[in-house]
């Protein structure tokens, strides 16, 4: 697990406190069994307690770059709002900013280089990156942007280096995301780096936020136990959605004044497809992608989610269906306030939205993974936002790519020591995660992420299949896919046939 040690440290401390409080109060309660199990687990751990975490150290030479400036094209601070992978101009008391500043300062001093962040709006980022590379000029040592931009445009067009071909960077190290490495490689080539150097990938990992008050009011049971027992499925989700939905004002119409089962959006139709363990493309023994949409299980999964999203009144509040209400954003004006006001049981969104938007929520909430298709599915799976999760790449116009690889390896390693702990401080010690069970859930969610090379590359416009299917008045995925299949296959073959 990418963050298992750090999360385990927080969890152990929290569980110990929970155990002490339970013992002092005489025990009992619905969580007594879970607490006892946690206590038993800690008793069997014979390893000595760590007073300080073991620092990560990169296997890099003692280079002196002589004040070289590494230029990083990155999103503007206005677009990231809460966090930045590279930008930290000064200490300002905000934990994540200060951690990035500390990391940058440590590495700059150690290797004698400077970092120059070139900010671009998210809306113009892809165009700026592409134009900069096409100019042929050595403008950027590193590009730090959305993973869909990296896959869809930069890697596809041959604009970025295979990181495996460069010296100094070792993507097998624990500060790099191994699931990203395996899922997004092609023929052994790895163009994208994701790991502790980024935090937006964590915040933009999707999960189910549930209102604990409503779960208790409607006697929905222990949500965490349901997850661990393997019973958190689409059917379980839908049953809870139906049970909690209510026409609060009794006018016979479900709208923004009522209580809903799920706050969601059209994109989440695809994210629930991922939660079922399905992908647009998988890879063969040679690490080459092939399409997997033409299967009975894919059709069954998509039909079930479609039926849930178009099911009984009050079940799913789909953002796009209610945009007409908002003067600017349906999320900030309706979806988030409605959830915070106990008018939705579930909110399917990125983990980061807990500390961005729910800090002041009065009722307690918890975090659980995306539900399985059914109980036969062995593992939970969770997706990332294709456009908001960030990664790092090195453009082919970079004249010293090994230097850039050194730069990324050093920063990513040091991020494990500084940035990652600060990030989880925000989640675990603030109001982003409010119970010990959710801390373990975050670990589960991040360790079961999957990356869909087919969707991220959008061959032949395949992403439109999901949005158009969920918007349709009746389920028609099979016919839509049949009309696009040859185009999608041709795009896949054109891209990877030329590179093989």
C-alpha positions as semicolon CSV with decimal commas, in nm:
position;residue;x (nm);y (nm);z (nm)
1;X;0,000;0,000;0,000
2;X;0,128;0,341;-0,091
3;X;0,044;0,507;0,240
4;X;-0,005;0,206;0,463
5;X;0,268;0,294;0,715
6;X;0,157;0,651;0,762
7;X;-0,209;0,565;0,790
8;X;-0,130;0,274;1,020
9;X;0,047;0,511;1,257
10;X;-0,257;0,737;1,279
11;X;-0,491;0,440;1,307
12;X;-0,291;0,273;1,584
13;X;-0,296;0,590;1,793
14;X;-0,667;0,645;1,732
15;X;-0,757;0,285;1,807
16;X;-0,554;0,291;2,125
17;X;-0,744;0,598;2,242
18;X;-1,074;0,432;2,145
19;X;-0,978;0,119;2,340
20;X;-0,887;0,319;2,652
21;X;-1,210;0,519;2,641
22;X;-1,417;0,205;2,592
23;X;-1,245;0,033;2,884
24;X;-1,298;0,336;3,108
25;X;-1,668;0,351;3,025
26;X;-1,726;-0,018;3,086
27;X;-1,720;-0,130;2,722
28;X;-2,023;-0,240;2,523
29;X;-2,186;-0,058;2,236
30;X;-2,215;-0,157;1,872
31;X;-1,843;-0,095;1,803
32;X;-1,715;-0,303;2,095
33;X;-1,645;-0,603;1,873
34;X;-1,450;-0,394;1,622
35;X;-1,256;-0,222;1,903
36;X;-1,169;-0,553;2,063
37;X;-1,049;-0,689;1,730
38;X;-0,831;-0,383;1,687
39;X;-0,688;-0,431;2,035
40;X;-0,614;-0,795;1,959
41;X;-0,437;-0,689;1,640
42;X;-0,215;-0,446;1,827
43;X;-0,130;-0,711;2,089
44;X;-0,004;-0,949;1,821
45;X;0,227;-0,684;1,680
46;X;0,561;-0,761;1,842
47;X;0,755;-0,494;1,653
48;X;0,888;-0,211;1,873
49;X;0,690;0,110;1,852
50;X;0,846;0,371;1,625
51;X;0,891;0,708;1,791
52;X;0,975;0,866;1,456
53;X;0,894;0,743;1,106
54;X;1,181;0,601;0,906
55;X;1,294;0,863;0,656
56;X;1,296;0,773;0,289
57;X;1,637;0,812;0,124
58;X;1,685;0,811;-0,255
59;X;1,962;0,610;-0,418
60;X;2,110;0,916;-0,590
61;X;2,465;1,049;-0,621
62;X;2,572;1,369;-0,445
63;X;2,518;1,591;-0,746
64;X;2,577;1,965;-0,744
65;X;2,369;2,127;-1,018
66;X;2,542;2,461;-0,978
67;X;2,223;2,660;-0,935
68;X;2,047;2,512;-1,239
69;X;1,685;2,618;-1,273
70;X;1,427;2,342;-1,326
71;X;1,120;2,492;-1,494
72;X;0,793;2,317;-1,409
73;X;0,474;2,382;-1,605
74;X;0,194;2,340;-1,354
75;X;-0,165;2,439;-1,285
76;X;-0,223;2,784;-1,143
77;X;-0,285;2,807;-0,770
78;X;-0,630;2,950;-0,838
79;X;-0,728;2,623;-1,007
80;X;-0,599;2,389;-0,739
81;X;-0,747;2,605;-0,459
82;X;-0,636;2,390;-0,166
83;X;-0,315;2,220;-0,264
84;X;-0,028;2,237;-0,507
85;X;0,227;1,976;-0,604
86;X;0,510;2,225;-0,661
87;X;0,411;2,583;-0,577
88;X;0,508;2,716;-0,234
89;X;0,670;3,059;-0,250
90;X;0,695;3,112;0,126
91;X;0,586;2,974;0,461
92;X;0,232;3,087;0,537
93;X;0,118;2,861;0,821
94;X;-0,095;2,639;0,597
95;X;0,033;2,284;0,663
96;X;0,045;2,156;0,307
97;X;0,196;2,472;0,163
98;X;0,461;2,471;0,435
99;X;0,540;2,103;0,374
100;X;0,590;2,167;0,001
101;X;0,807;2,467;0,088
102;X;1,011;2,257;0,331
103;X;1,052;1,977;0,077
104;X;1,158;2,216;-0,198
105;X;1,403;2,394;0,033
106;X;1,560;2,069;0,153
107;X;1,616;1,935;-0,197
108;X;1,731;2,266;-0,343
109;X;1,992;2,301;-0,072
110;X;2,103;1,939;-0,096
111;X;2,158;1,944;-0,473
112;X;2,205;2,317;-0,541
113;X;1,929;2,390;-0,789
114;X;1,627;2,619;-0,817
115;X;1,264;2,552;-0,907
116;X;1,072;2,789;-1,133
117;X;0,697;2,720;-1,152
118;X;0,528;2,834;-1,471
119;X;0,159;2,858;-1,388
120;X;-0,114;2,805;-1,643
121;X;-0,489;2,788;-1,597
122;X;-0,635;2,442;-1,607
123;X;-0,852;2,542;-1,903
124;X;-0,550;2,641;-2,114
125;X;-0,301;2,391;-1,975
126;X;-0,320;2,124;-2,245
127;X;-0,289;2,378;-2,525
128;X;0,005;2,552;-2,357
129;X;0,189;2,226;-2,295
130;X;0,136;2,106;-2,651
131;X;0,236;2,436;-2,813
132;X;0,545;2,456;-2,594
133;X;0,660;2,111;-2,703
134;X;0,580;2,172;-3,070
135;X;0,792;2,487;-3,063
136;X;1,094;2,263;-3,013
137;X;1,230;2,490;-2,742
138;X;1,356;2,358;-2,409
139;X;1,087;2,536;-2,207
140;X;0,999;2,280;-1,940
141;X;1,208;2,035;-1,742
142;X;0,887;1,878;-1,606
143;X;0,516;1,906;-1,679
144;X;0,279;1,861;-1,385
145;X;-0,084;1,839;-1,492
146;X;-0,391;1,621;-1,525
147;X;-0,343;1,252;-1,595
148;X;-0,590;1,258;-1,886
149;X;-0,386;1,531;-2,057
150;X;-0,070;1,326;-2,008
151;X;-0,229;1,011;-2,153
152;X;-0,458;1,152;-2,418
153;X;-0,231;1,410;-2,575
154;X;0,127;1,397;-2,458
155;X;0,201;1,024;-2,444
156;X;-0,014;0,945;-2,746
157;X;0,162;1,206;-2,957
158;X;0,509;1,096;-2,855
159;X;0,567;1,423;-2,670
160;X;0,703;1,279;-2,345
161;X;0,987;1,048;-2,246
162;X;0,951;0,688;-2,137
163;X;1,063;0,733;-1,777
164;X;1,206;0,382;-1,774
165;X;1,458;0,491;-2,037
166;X;1,611;0,759;-1,816
167;X;1,881;0,742;-1,552
168;X;1,824;0,812;-1,182
169;X;1,449;0,770;-1,167
170;X;1,330;0,435;-1,029
171;X;0,954;0,397;-1,047
172;X;0,975;0,077;-0,844
173;X;1,058;0,279;-0,533
174;X;0,788;0,303;-0,266
175;X;0,735;0,676;-0,319
176;X;0,594;0,605;-0,666
177;X;0,244;0,464;-0,720
178;X;0,285;0,101;-0,826
179;X;-0,073;0,056;-0,945
180;X;-0,032;0,354;-1,178
181;X;0,294;0,199;-1,300
182;X;0,132;-0,132;-1,387
183;X;-0,202;-0,007;-1,517
184;X;-0,072;0,271;-1,740
185;X;0,244;0,114;-1,880
186;X;0,245;0,001;-2,243
187;X;0,483;-0,267;-2,362
188;X;0,697;-0,202;-2,057
189;X;0,716;0,172;-2,126
190;X;0,611;0,414;-1,853
191;X;0,545;0,772;-1,949
192;X;0,368;0,894;-1,636
193;X;0,488;0,932;-1,279
194;X;0,242;0,948;-0,990
195;X;0,324;0,915;-0,624
196;X;0,409;1,113;-0,313
197;X;0,521;1,404;-0,528
198;X;0,151;1,464;-0,601
199;X;-0,140;1,512;-0,362
200;X;-0,415;1,589;-0,610
201;X;-0,420;1,221;-0,705
202;X;-0,525;1,140;-0,348
203;X;-0,785;1,415;-0,322
204;X;-0,923;1,318;-0,660
205;X;-0,966;0,953;-0,572
206;X;-1,339;0,888;-0,564
207;X;-1,516;0,745;-0,260
208;X;-1,861;0,737;-0,100
209;X;-1,917;0,990;0,176
210;X;-2,214;0,888;0,389
211;X;-2,416;1,084;0,642
212;X;-2,380;0,893;0,969
213;X;-2,683;1,062;1,125
214;X;-2,911;0,944;0,845
215;X;-2,755;0,598;0,852
216;X;-2,843;0,577;1,222
217;X;-3,187;0,733;1,178
218;X;-3,282;0,471;0,921
219;X;-3,113;0,180;1,101
220;X;-2,887;0,103;0,806
221;X;-2,642;-0,090;1,022
222;X;-2,265;-0,066;1,059
223;X;-2,143;0,059;0,721
224;X;-1,782;-0,029;0,794
225;X;-1,864;-0,385;0,892
226;X;-2,067;-0,415;0,573
227;X;-1,758;-0,314;0,375
228;X;-1,531;-0,559;0,556
229;X;-1,784;-0,840;0,523
230;X;-1,795;-0,786;0,145
231;X;-2,162;-0,687;0,144
232;X;-2,119;-0,327;0,026
233;X;-2,264;-0,379;-0,323
234;X;-2,472;-0,188;-0,576
235;X;-2,787;-0,359;-0,449
236;X;-2,705;-0,267;-0,088
237;X;-2,638;0,091;-0,196
238;X;-2,966;0,121;-0,384
239;X;-3,170;-0,025;-0,101
240;X;-3,027;0,235;0,137
241;X;-3,086;0,514;-0,114
242;X;-3,453;0,420;-0,144
243;X;-3,497;0,387;0,231
244;X;-3,354;0,732;0,309
245;X;-3,514;0,934;0,027
246;X;-3,818;1,141;0,126
247;X;-4,049;1,407;-0,016
248;X;-3,995;1,634;0,282
249;X;-4,243;1,905;0,191
250;X;-4,508;1,661;0,068
251;X;-4,567;1,834;-0,264
252;X;-4,539;1,510;-0,462
253;X;-4,228;1,626;-0,650
254;X;-3,868;1,543;-0,565
255;X;-3,647;1,849;-0,599
256;X;-3,381;2,047;-0,417
257;X;-3,607;2,086;-0,113
258;X;-3,627;1,714;-0,044
259;X;-3,398;1,437;0,084
260;X;-3,216;1,217;-0,169
261;X;-3,036;0,887;-0,158
262;X;-2,729;0,989;-0,357
263;X;-2,564;1,309;-0,475
264;X;-2,383;1,227;-0,797
265;X;-2,307;1,333;-1,157
266;X;-2,300;1,174;-1,501
267;X;-1,924;1,107;-1,478
268;X;-1,990;0,886;-1,178
269;X;-2,173;0,640;-1,399
270;X;-1,829;0,548;-1,530
271;X;-1,675;0,559;-1,182
272;X;-1,926;0,299;-1,062
273;X;-1,836;0,088;-1,364
274;X;-1,476;0,103;-1,237
275;X;-1,598;0,012;-0,889
276;X;-1,727;-0,311;-1,036
277;X;-1,372;-0,390;-1,149
278;X;-1,443;-0,331;-1,517
279;X;-1,221;-0,135;-1,757
280;X;-1,245;-0,002;-2,110
281;X;-0,918;-0,184;-2,184
282;X;-0,703;-0,444;-2,012
283;X;-0,357;-0,565;-2,112
284;X;-0,219;-0,890;-2,247
285;X;0,096;-1,084;-2,150
286;X;0,307;-0,842;-2,353
287;X;0,167;-0,543;-2,162
288;X;-0,031;-0,427;-2,465
289;X;-0,390;-0,301;-2,428
290;X;-0,701;-0,461;-2,575
291;X;-1,069;-0,363;-2,552
292;X;-1,293;-0,534;-2,295
293;X;-1,629;-0,362;-2,332
294;X;-1,794;-0,635;-2,537
295;X;-1,875;-0,872;-2,252
296;X;-2,195;-0,982;-2,073
297;X;-2,065;-0,865;-1,734
298;X;-1,988;-0,515;-1,865
299;X;-2,341;-0,488;-1,998
300;X;-2,489;-0,618;-1,672
301;X;-2,286;-0,374;-1,463
302;X;-2,379;-0,074;-1,676
303;X;-2,746;-0,168;-1,687
304;X;-2,763;-0,210;-1,310
305;X;-2,603;0,131;-1,247
306;X;-2,829;0,287;-1,512
307;X;-3,136;0,144;-1,340
308;X;-3,017;0,282;-1,006
309;X;-2,954;0,629;-1,147
310;X;-3,293;0,629;-1,318
311;X;-3,473;0,437;-1,044
312;X;-3,728;0,533;-0,785
313;X;-3,805;0,898;-0,710
314;X;-3,555;1,067;-0,485
315;X;-3,284;0,804;-0,531
316;X;-3,017;0,985;-0,734
317;X;-2,974;1,362;-0,754
318;X;-2,766;1,388;-1,076
319;X;-2,586;1,722;-1,101
320;X;-2,639;1,775;-1,472
321;X;-3,016;1,738;-1,434
322;X;-3,027;2,030;-1,188
323;X;-2,777;2,277;-1,329
324;X;-3,063;2,505;-1,430
325;X;-3,113;2,585;-1,062
326;X;-2,768;2,729;-1,004
327;X;-2,640;3,075;-1,082
328;X;-2,282;2,944;-1,102
329;X;-2,223;2,591;-0,963
330;X;-2,481;2,326;-0,882
331;X;-2,223;2,158;-0,660
332;X;-2,149;2,451;-0,430
333;X;-2,502;2,593;-0,437
334;X;-2,704;2,272;-0,401
335;X;-2,526;1,936;-0,385
336;X;-2,277;2,013;-0,107
337;X;-2,520;2,223;0,104
338;X;-2,791;1,958;0,069
339;X;-2,557;1,684;0,185
340;X;-2,431;1,898;0,473
341;X;-2,792;1,973;0,570
342;X;-2,881;1,602;0,608
343;X;-3,072;1,593;0,281
344;X;-2,870;1,317;0,118
345;X;-2,744;0,984;0,249
346;X;-2,452;0,947;0,007
347;X;-2,222;1,186;-0,178
348;X;-1,999;1,022;-0,443
349;X;-1,698;1,247;-0,489
350;X;-1,324;1,293;-0,442
351;X;-1,179;1,237;-0,095
352;X;-1,042;1,592;-0,097
353;X;-1,392;1,737;-0,097
354;X;-1,422;1,637;0,267
355;X;-1,165;1,894;0,377
356;X;-1,250;2,142;0,102
357;X;-1,626;2,156;0,158
358;X;-1,738;1,955;0,461
359;X;-1,521;2,086;0,746
360;X;-1,813;2,273;0,899
361;X;-2,078;2,006;0,848
362;X;-2,263;1,963;1,177
363;X;-2,368;1,601;1,135
364;X;-2,101;1,333;1,136
365;X;-2,004;1,165;0,812
366;X;-1,793;0,865;0,715
367;X;-1,597;0,746;0,411
368;X;-1,631;0,408;0,239
369;X;-1,515;0,271;-0,099
370;X;-1,712;0,251;-0,421
371;X;-1,952;-0,044;-0,391
372;X;-1,888;-0,374;-0,562
373;X;-2,111;-0,509;-0,837
374;X;-2,206;-0,807;-0,620
375;X;-2,071;-1,014;-0,331
376;X;-1,893;-1,251;-0,571
377;X;-1,655;-0,967;-0,658
378;X;-1,344;-1,027;-0,450
379;X;-1,203;-0,676;-0,420
380;X;-1,320;-0,315;-0,400
381;X;-1,199;-0,081;-0,674
382;X;-1,182;0,297;-0,678
383;X;-1,114;0,537;-0,962
384;X;-0,951;0,877;-0,993
385;X;-1,078;1,188;-1,165
386;X;-0,935;1,169;-1,516
387;X;-0,909;1,545;-1,549
388;X;-0,826;1,656;-1,193
389;X;-0,579;1,396;-1,061
390;X;-0,224;1,509;-1,134
391;X;0,095;1,336;-1,243
392;X;0,443;1,430;-1,368
393;X;0,601;1,381;-1,711
394;X;0,919;1,491;-1,888
395;X;0,873;1,646;-2,236
396;X;1,089;1,527;-2,525
397;X;1,206;1,885;-2,579
398;X;1,393;1,873;-2,247
399;X;1,763;1,883;-2,337
400;X;1,878;1,720;-2,012
401;X;1,611;1,455;-1,938
402;X;1,833;1,263;-1,697
403;X;1,864;1,579;-1,487
404;X;1,486;1,609;-1,484
405;X;1,459;1,244;-1,384
406;X;1,703;1,307;-1,097
407;X;1,498;1,611;-0,995
408;X;1,173;1,411;-0,986
409;X;1,324;1,117;-0,797
410;X;1,469;1,348;-0,532
411;X;1,146;1,544;-0,487
412;X;0,920;1,241;-0,486
413;X;1,132;1,066;-0,222
414;X;1,147;1,373;0,002
415;X;0,771;1,418;-0,041
416;X;0,722;1,090;0,143
417;X;0,903;1,246;0,439
418;X;0,728;1,585;0,438
419;X;0,434;1,639;0,204
420;X;0,252;1,309;0,255
421;X;0,248;1,333;0,638
422;X;0,121;1,692;0,613
423;X;-0,151;1,586;0,372
424;X;-0,277;1,313;0,604
425;X;-0,254;1,547;0,900
426;X;-0,512;1,760;0,722
427;X;-0,738;1,460;0,663
428;X;-0,698;1,278;0,993
429;X;-0,638;1,550;1,249
430;X;-0,878;1,804;1,107
431;X;-1,245;1,749;1,036
432;X;-1,198;1,575;0,703
433;X;-1,214;1,228;0,862
434;X;-1,414;1,214;1,182
435;X;-1,389;0,857;1,302
436;X;-1,118;0,593;1,333
437;X;-1,298;0,359;1,095
438;X;-1,280;0,612;0,811
439;X;-0,903;0,636;0,856
440;X;-0,876;0,266;0,774
441;X;-1,124;0,319;0,489
442;X;-0,900;0,585;0,331
443;X;-0,615;0,335;0,338
444;X;-0,837;0,074;0,174
445;X;-0,960;0,318;-0,089
446;X;-0,614;0,446;-0,189
447;X;-0,468;0,096;-0,198
448;X;-0,742;-0,033;-0,431
449;X;-0,725;0,238;-0,694
450;X;-0,729;0,133;-1,057
451;X;-0,632;0,327;-1,368
452;X;-0,809;0,265;-1,697
453;X;-0,570;0,311;-1,989
454;X;-0,857;0,286;-2,237
455;X;-1,069;0,558;-2,081
456;X;-0,775;0,790;-2,016
457;X;-0,663;0,765;-2,378
458;X;-1,021;0,811;-2,503
459;X;-0,963;0,608;-2,819
460;X;-1,228;0,685;-3,077
461;X;-1,423;0,897;-2,829
462;X;-1,493;0,600;-2,603
463;X;-1,558;0,821;-2,298
464;X;-1,874;0,954;-2,461
465;X;-2,026;0,606;-2,443
466;X;-2,071;0,640;-2,069
467;X;-2,206;0,993;-2,052
468;X;-2,442;0,942;-2,344
469;X;-2,568;0,608;-2,209
470;X;-2,650;0,743;-1,863
471;X;-2,828;1,046;-2,014
472;X;-3,045;0,837;-2,248
473;X;-3,412;0,778;-2,174
474;X;-3,359;0,401;-2,192
475;X;-3,056;0,176;-2,154
476;X;-2,892;0,133;-2,493
477;X;-2,521;0,073;-2,428
478;X;-2,489;-0,226;-2,661
479;X;-2,610;-0,037;-2,968
480;X;-2,399;0,266;-2,884
481;X;-2,088;0,054;-2,842
482;X;-2,155;-0,137;-3,165
483;X;-2,163;0,192;-3,355
484;X;-1,827;0,302;-3,212
485;X;-1,638;-0,025;-3,170
486;X;-1,452;-0,020;-3,503
487;X;-1,351;0,343;-3,452
488;X;-1,223;0,272;-3,103
489;X;-1,031;-0,036;-3,217
490;X;-0,879;0,152;-3,511
491;X;-0,760;0,432;-3,282
492;X;-0,603;0,180;-3,043
493;X;-0,425;-0,001;-3,327
494;X;-0,307;0,321;-3,488
495;X;-0,152;0,441;-3,165
496;X;0,016;0,128;-3,039
497;X;0,079;-0,041;-3,371
498;X;0,310;0,246;-3,460
499;X;0,490;0,228;-3,126
500;X;0,532;-0,148;-3,104
